[in-house]
Amino acid sequence: MLELLPWQTSQWQLLAAAISQNKLHHALLLTGPDGIGLGHFANVLAARLLCHQAGADFMCGNCKSCLLFNAGNHPDLMLLEPEETGKQIKVDLVRELIAFMQQTNQYGRKKIAIFDPAEAMNRSSANSLLKTLEEPPADTLIMLISHQPGLLPVTIRSRCQRLIFHPSYSATTISWLWQNAGTNDIDMAELLEIAQGAPLKALQLLEQDPIGKRQSLLQDLIDIRRTNVNVVKIAEKWLSFDAEQVLLWLMSFFQQMTHLKLAPGNPQTGNSSGLPYLQELANELDLAGLVACYDEAAQHYQALMGPFNLNEQGVLENMIIHWQTTGKHS
């Protein structure tokens, strides 16, 4: 039976109150970082709404509807996702959704559709969905899952109730990681920091030596500033770590350095083993330079996440050169 993840309770309580008052919005936009469990939350909610056990907090797991849900073939639930990772959700699939929503509920509850990820819709798909969002059939719910909601058209976002899932670094989340990691050899607080507060991503990182790679990345930042390094070789090394992940870590480092520049000795999180080195680097640069480095990393990350097939090593080389030269020229 599906269970709510412990860092999702506030969002669940908000929707549970709306359900009890029969005021649940017809369209929900679930947003948050990758690895925070948006798809899991959508499934927990869908199972609850389709369950025949009236007034239950979660799915009962025993009724006919729950059995169909667990089997993955509930006739009143539709999942819309790309045929392959990185591909688009095509307009034909949205047209199937429109026809699906107009059919009578087979089990007398709701017709539910989940888009994952919603930003995979192309312009035609989004335009086709818009009319359904504007004039939804009775007893229907559309859930849009998006880690990059800014890529969705404003017309789509404005017709949904937005539910934001923030990164979680709480003791409860760290305890959940300990229970689910299957190892006692990792500092879970540091692992969670590396995963940007996304617990499911933290679990995925366990077998990839993320702490060692992140420490190596920090040492590279120091060497780039203080020695004559080979930019190409460092970029090759970073590429082996995964370019997108490296840029996320760089953003985290630059954000922490910016904070340390404003409040020396007072880190945003208390579990960074590289704190003294980050403080040293923060002391060497002015605030404008640190903010510019964060912006540079963020722009490169967004570019790699976009629809274009970019040269990842070239992107990393540009990032290295930017960090190398920041503050050294007027």
ABEGO torsion letter per residue (X at the ends): XBBBBAAAAAAAAAAAAAAAAGABBABBBBBEBBGAGAAAAAAAAAAAAABABBGBABBAGABAAAAAAAAGABAABBBBBBABBGBBBBAAAAAAAAAAAABBBAAGBBBBBBBOBAAABBAAAAAAAAAAAABBBBGBBBBBBBABAAABBAAAAAABBBBBBBBBABAAAAAAAAAAAGBAABBAAAAAAAAGGBAAAAAAAAAAGAAAAAAAAAAAAAAAAABBBBAAAAAAAAAAAEAAAAAAAAAAAAAAAAAAAABBGBBABAABAAAAAAAAAAAABBAAAAAAAAAAAAAAAAAAABABBBBAAAAAAAAAAAAAABGABX
